[in-house]
Amino acid sequence: MKPKMIVVPPSEAVGQLARDIAPSSVELVLALEDSAEFKAALPTAEFIVCYPHVKLSDAFYKSAPKMKLVQLLSAGYDAVDIEAARRAKVPVSNNGGANAISVAEHAMMLMLTVARRVVWQHASVSGGRWRGNGPPPAMYELYNKTLGIIGLGNIGKKVARRAQAFGMNVDYYDINRLTEDEEDQLGVKFRLLRELLKRSDFVSLHTPLNKSTTHIIGAAELALMKPTAIIVNTSRGPVIDEQALHKHLEAKKIFGAGLDVFDQEPPPSNNPLFNLDNVVLTAHFAGPTSDNHVARFRNAFDNVERVKRGESAFWVVPELS
């Protein structure tokens, strides 16, 4: 009998993609969370492939006593109940960098969009004001600027390579420091966090959200940045103190920000960031593209087959590895 794998797709079209490439060595159950099919499959399921919105609580593991792997389609896992997984002794793996290229490109896009005031330019032209009908605003190039990357994992490394293609100098801060040879190969230099913030013209955040990274950028850290600096966040909203960021942006103490993530998602309509002209906002869309659904499922299904063969799973989240 084939082992059972539940896949919780984000949409019908993506579910069809999963059906097209799922390995024949497992019994595929495509089901939405809390559906009758989902609940019926849990008692005998050995694998689940899903996004973190699925409630992976103690009750879930009790209903799925044969579960061997929780395979996420996302890179982030802060919404996952890690303690419940630990109690159930079930590994939780993320997507192995399947969306890393997309997020890296999005980070670069936000840098350029903020630096070149693209939203202001678009509004001026489309509103019949051509160049704003006034003095042109300050705008900046990426060339020869210093980019400080906080969190040099899969995504951070890809941002570094893309930034270097623009002629940027790349510094980084990460608790897992590279060796000198690795730094030379990637063309990056390690800096302490405060040092990085003081030096950087652009700061891009690529850390997971945990106790040590919550508000890693607060009022004191923002105060270290240059008045011409731009900060970009495509990781998780709470790694920046949002209220402190708003104050610094409103007072023009930093040039601008590009944010794909927020403290509360979706953000409330009265979020004060919405009223600023030096911030560019996107809807936590850095990761999902039509291109990387295949990569997400490819990594997920390969990991399922590894565990099915009795091998250790790849990409187990650090708290459980």
ABEGO torsion letter per residue (X at the ends): XBBBBBBBBABAAAAAAAAAABBAABBBBBBBBGBAAAAAAAAABABBBBBAABBBBAAAAAABAABABBBBABABAAABBAAAAAAAGBBBBBAGGAAAAAAAAAAAAAAAAAAAGAAAAAAAAAAGAGAGGBBBBBBBBABGBBBBBBGBBAAAAAAAAAAAAAGBBBBBBBABBBBAAAAAAAGBBBBBAAAAAAABABBBBABBBBAAABGABBAAAAAABBAABBBBBABBAAABBAAAAAAAAAAGABABBBBABBABOBBBAABAAAABAABBBBBGAAABBAAAAAAAAAAAAAAAAAAAAGBBBBGBBAAAX
